[in-house]
Amino acid sequence: MEIHTTGEIIEAYASMNEMEGQLGESFYRCHRGYLVNMVYVAEYDSESVILNNGEYVYLAKEKYGEFVKAYMRYLRNGVGADG
């Protein structure tokens, strides 16, 4: 698995399920292959999440409604909130 940070790409040996369980609610699994950090979400639409560095991350159609709810909850709770 590759972890993309603001400054580097880190190779990690963990499953997506393991990472998802460890990272908390400020991260969201928007597709089977992507976890996004809500801190870096600039905008989104029904097909993708656009990060503040300009990268597009695919958003699965069936995840759109759940993503919007999770992102609104994240915004209400503040940066780094875990619920």
FENSULNOR-V621019 format. One record per residue. N is the residue number from 0. RES is the residue in three letters. PHI is phi as a letter, one per 40 degrees, with the letter a starting at -180 (999 if undefined). PSI is psi in radians with two decimals (* if undefined). D_FIRST is the distance of its C-alpha to the first C-alpha in whole Angstrom. Layout:
# FENSULNOR-V621019
N&RES&PHI&PSI&D_FIRST  N&RES&PHI&PSI&D_FIRST
This chain:
# FENSULNOR-V621019
0&MET&999&2.49&0  1&GLU&b&2.37&4  2&ILE&b&2.06&7  3&HIS&c&2.07&10  4&THR&b&-3.12&13  5&THR&c&-0.39&16  6&GLY&b&-0.21&17  7&GLU&a&2.99&14  8&ILE&b&2.19&10  9&ILE&b&2.35&8  10&GLU&c&2.20&6  11&ALA&b&2.61&5  12&TYR&b&1.35&6  13&ALA&a&2.73&7  14&SER&c&2.84&7  15&MET&c&-0.69&8  16&ASN&c&-0.72&12  17&GLU&c&-0.81&11  18&MET&c&-0.77&10  19&GLU&d&-0.72&12  20&GLY&c&-0.51&15  21&GLN&c&-0.43&15  22&LEU&c&-0.43&15  23&GLY&g&-3.10&18  24&GLU&c&-0.16&20  25&SER&c&-0.04&19  26&PHE&b&2.52&16  27&TYR&b&2.39&16  28&ARG&c&1.70&14  29&CYS&c&-0.14&16  30&HIS&a&2.81&14  31&ARG&c&-0.38&12  32&GLY&b&0.10&9  33&TYR&b&2.33&10  34&LEU&b&2.32&11  35&VAL&b&2.51&14  36&ASN&c&2.07&16  37&MET&d&-0.45&19  38&VAL&d&-0.58&21  39&TYR&b&0.16&20  40&VAL&c&2.12&21  41&ALA&c&-0.73&24  42&GLU&a&3.05&25  43&TYR&a&2.79&24  44&ASP&a&-2.98&25  45&SER&c&-0.16&25  46&GLU&b&-0.31&23  47&SER&a&2.79&20  48&VAL&b&2.26&20  49&ILE&b&2.14&21  50&LEU&c&2.83&19  51&ASN&c&-0.12&22  52&ASN&c&0.07&20  53&GLY&g&-0.13&21  54&GLU&c&2.47&18  55&TYR&b&2.36&18  56&VAL&b&2.25&15  57&TYR&c&2.37&16  58&LEU&b&2.01&18  59&ALA&c&2.42&19  60&LYS&d&-0.77&23  61&GLU&c&-0.18&23  62&LYS&c&-0.18&21  63&TYR&d&-0.95&24  64&GLY&c&-0.74&26  65&GLU&c&-0.68&24  66&PHE&c&-0.80&22  67&VAL&d&-0.79&25  68&LYS&c&-0.79&27  69&ALA&c&-0.70&24  70&TYR&c&-0.72&24  71&MET&c&-0.72&28  72&ARG&c&-0.75&27  73&TYR&c&-0.81&25  74&LEU&c&-0.70&28  75&ARG&c&-0.72&30  76&ASN&c&-0.29&29  77&GLY&g&2.96&28  78&VAL&c&2.26&25  79&GLY&g&0.11&23  80&ALA&c&2.44&25  81&ASP&b&0.47&23  82&GLY&h&*&26
